[in-house]
Amino acid sequence: MTEHSVVSGGRPLLVKGHAGLNLGPEERFEGPLRTPGTDDVVVTADVDGAHIHRAAPEGPATIESDAAVRVLLLWGRRPADPSRRHSSAGPDTPRKVRALLSGY
């Protein structure tokens, strides 16, 4: 499901989510979504657009969760139990990631 969400569904839906971000000309962010034991799903955005790809875990994650919650986040949803995800990135970056993924 993760691969399908990244490759088939994710890219076109990022366009809609990106439109609502209102990024400044020099503003760029990157938000790795991490599930232990798997590659990260990384969403990035700048004034020119948004991108999503898989990458080896590196540095801190924006949001860490189990695999099912990560798929929900990729679909622009939230889990019923918020304790299934956590972030040490502060409130702004996870908020931007959720906004970017809200295109569903």
PyMOL commands that set and color helices and strands:
alter all, ss='L'
color gray80, all
select helices_A, chain A and resi 2-19+67-74+82-84+92-103
alter helices_A, ss='H'
color red, helices_A
select strands_A, chain A and resi 28-34+40-46+49-55+63-65+85-86
alter strands_A, ss='S'
color yellow, strands_A
deselect
rebuild
show_as cartoon
